[in-house]
Amino acid sequence: MKRITIALLLILPAYLSFAQIRSLDKRKHSVNKVIKQVESSPVFKTAGFAFLAVDLNSGQTIAQHNSYMALKPASTQKLFSTATMLELAGPDYRFETKIKYRGKIDQNEKLLRGDIIIEGGGDPTLGSKYFDETKTHAFLNDWLNAIKSAGIDSITGGIIADARIYSNEVPPGWSWSDMGNYYGAGACGLTIFDNYYSLYFNTGNPGDTAIISKVSPAIPGLQFDNTVTAATISYDNSYIFGAPQCYSRYIRGQLPAQKINFEVKGSLPDPALMAACQLDSILKKHDVGIGQSPTTMKLNPEKANANNTANKILYITYSPTLFEIIQETNVHSINLFAEHCLIQAGLDLGAEPETGSAADSLVSYWDVKGIDTRGMQLFDGSGLSHYNAISPRQIVSLLSYMKNESEYFEAYYQSMAVAGESGTLKNILKGTVAQGKLRAKSGTVNKVKAYAGYVTSASGREIAFSMVVNNFSGSSADARKNLEQLMVALAEFKK
């Protein structure tokens, strides 16, 4: 009997030790129970659904479901674009836009015998509505004052925008139904006004054709084929179709009836040319004579190849800090900013300044950092393309790296929306234990819903998680409610 008791005493500690280290995802606990409920939901019957949650301190997997499955990540892909740019440049980095002149200034006549050049440096925030320091468009007055201070009252040439730092094409994987709209504006080496313009409609009675009342800012040569009608709806159900550099736009769909100056936003055909036109306009308003029409290096290659006197800098406009930019990118899910982060990160990694090359360099960068990138496919920086594919395990690996190895984790963490309080998470998880304790990036495109980020559980665990569902049935709200249950379960987790 004593031998049996001693044997049991020897076995028991080993058994208890095994029980303690046994992976939590194999146990029956609250998160796994919710996973089963979500998986069996009628909304997810047709869907691809994947999930992973990991304890950031121990590395222990708390729960998982199809965690290696690469699915369309929607805007959770912005976590990769912003993390890469942050790692390469640091939170204090600022983009630069330079005002230069080439030729010679005749101080007696106050005449520039040459051109003014706006040299884009990839700044996504020039004239942006998202920052107090940029939304007033004070940069135009700064440029005007710099030119006047240089003793220039007239110019024999013109204003030339130089956006050649980037290829200035929208990502090739974007849908035709997206790229003409404001959220489908691609990165430009000389981005301005968030690369969109506003159309204003007077809609009339249901069934009437909505009338375009104005366009702001004015875009010379832009033409519209408009068949939008008024309807008994309360939201914008219209779409603008059109490619970059193309000045013919097709507008289809419906808008709420009986509205005056109802705003619809479209992507600028040529942001660089818009920048040149804006500077040309303000100079003329202040009596600066200009000999030639505003243009771009792309539209006039002979201007790019002109062998004039070396360009001289008159003024540099600095962007807000990278921290401020990625905070807006992730909290409010700004596609344009994410595309700039991807292209600029690619440049910093030695890639060509276009989407495909930059995306390949980003994947290689994280592969070297230890993330298993097999199956990862990136076709843009924002997640708008339906060709993108990332697994929850890859996203959680990124989140774990940023928490445990990056010197910029705090900036990265602060860039995410807070559940129930800010950004794209402001109206979800209110009144739950997750409110204020969960920071994440949301993702939504047609039939895709995703969330990824950090949460502190009821037991004090710091958890990184990623969840995504593709091709669900029902509404986006139905899919969201199921994924909300998982986020609440992580926040309530007590083991």
ABEGO torsion letter per residue (X at the ends): XAAAAAAAAAAAAAAAAAAAABBAAABBBAAAAAAAAAAABAAAAABBBBBBBBBAAAGBBABBBGAABBBBAEAAAAAAAAAAAAAAAEAABBBBBBBBBBEBBBAAAGBBBEBBBBBBAGBAABGBAABAAAAAGAAAAAAAAAAAAAGBABBABBBBBBAAABAGBBBAABBAAAAABAAABBBBABBBGGGBBBBBBBAEBBGBBBBBABBOBBBBGBBBBBABBBBBBABBABBBBEBBGBABBBBBEBBBBGBBGBBBBBBBABAAAAAAAAAAAAAAAAGBBBABBBBBAAABAAAAABBBBBBBBABBBBBBBAAAAAAAAAAAGBAAAAAAAAAAAAAAAGBBBBAAAAAAAAAAAAAAAGBBABGBBBABAAGABAABBBBAAAAAAAAAAAAAABAAAAAAAAABBBBGABEAAAABGBGBAABGABBBBBBBBBGBBBBBEBBBBAAGBBBBBBBBBBGBBEBAAAAAAAAAAAAAAAAABAX
